[in-house]
Amino acid sequence: METVLTSKNDIEILSYSNPHMHHTELGVYLRYGSMYEPNEYNGIAHFYEHVIFRNLNKLYGGDLYRLLDLNGVKFDACTYKELIEINIKFLPSCSGFALDILEKIFSPIILTAGEISAERNRIRAEIREHSTWDLDDLSIKTVWENTSLANPILGTRGTVSKIRKKQLSAAHREIFSASNIIVCLTGNVSDELLNKTKFVLEKQEISQNVPFRDNTAPVTKSFGNRSCKIVHYCSNDARMRLCFDMDCQEITRAERDLLYDVLFTGETCKFYQRLSEENGLVYSFDAYLGDYRNIGCISVFMEYANADFLLLIKEIVKIFQEIKQGNFNLSCAKANYTLGREFLLDNPHDLNWSLMFKSRFLGTEYAFKDTANVYESITDERIVNAARKIFTTENLVAVIANKANEKDLQTAKNIFSELDM
């Protein structure tokens, strides 16, 4: 059963207990990422995520990792465009140590300038390794041009070089603000553990005057007016990412999820069956549904043979046309949210994310217990209407790396234009 509590210092706690689980997972979600950073200090959220580990280790006298292993506790974190995610996975018998970690996460930074400098070097090395992901970076910069969402999560070596303890401490105060913290507790959660978690949170001194971040994305000037924008660069390796703008206020989260799954999820999805099983044009693909409260982007990445470039685009356009004509199996996609909902109860990490992101970040108006009914109520017609709104040339950005010449690219654009027919 889903439980919602609010601490005295206004931290929201979401919980869904499954007493049959052996372990518990505590997730702390902080509304702060590259979407909210000053351009001058791009990458500071990710830098702060690194500092959390270093700061904790120092607070434990350099003994953090031994204590984690000794108590069988798993501790990790990740930074996204819109949030920092911290996870603590533990057995109920080790909840005391897990809650001590939770309390220390809120502690001010005690690292020296030298220790912060050493971590900066590690981040610069991470950025250097990430620089090989050129096509994805170019896609993001093109889709989110001249907005904060175009900024890399890691920052750049230049911006990271400017970040010092002063900036990190200021970010700490902004990150740990009452209106921008969500805590989720799932798995084997007793009432006693839930109350102890609430007590730990209530002891923390956190900012009360930082504005609420509602996960509204900045809108680019060309959003919904792309005119089939193709960005191309020559490469021996043939790769492509197709990105489509979405108006998330016109298309509900359930419609977006089901449309995405019809296309990209499971053995029966359109892309796998047509492009891999039937034609062997690709072995696999990597799709992504990036959505905010107002707008979003649905994209898919593929590697292919240079000789198959135009044939691949023809097949992809046929897939989108079939969706618009109602030629798809919605029942298989719905199973992810009806039968699949029950699997979530055995996966505290994914359950935490589902509770937090869909209900709080995307603002769905239904509780987790109502998910199955909401998704079951979506009709084929609603998916067709969503596809017709999304898969048009006005929403399309295609970032392509291959050996194609100008004539090939013009032919590709002509094929894409059939999306509007």
Secondary structure, 3 states (H helix, E strand, C coil): CEEEEECCCCCEEEEEECCCCCCEEEEEEECCCCCCCCHHHCCHHHHHHHHHHHHHHHHCCCCHHHHHHHHCCEEEEEECCCCEEEEEEECHHHHHHHHHHHHHHCCCCCCCHHHHHHHHHHHHHHHHHHCCCHHHHHHHHHHCCCCHHHCCCCCCHHHHHCCCHHHHHHHHHHHCEHHHEEEEEEECCCHHHHHHHHHHHHCCCCECCCCCCCCCCCCCCCCCCCCCEEEEEECCCEEEEEEEEEECCCCCHHHHHHHHHHHHCCCCCHHHHHHHHHCCCCCCEEEEEEECCCEEEEEEEEEECHHHHHHHHHHHHHHHHHHHCCCCCHHHHHCCCCHHHHHHCCCHHHHHHHHHHHHHHCCCCCCHHHHHHHHHCCCHHHHHHHHHHHCCHHHEEEEEEECCCHHHHHHHHHHHHHHHC
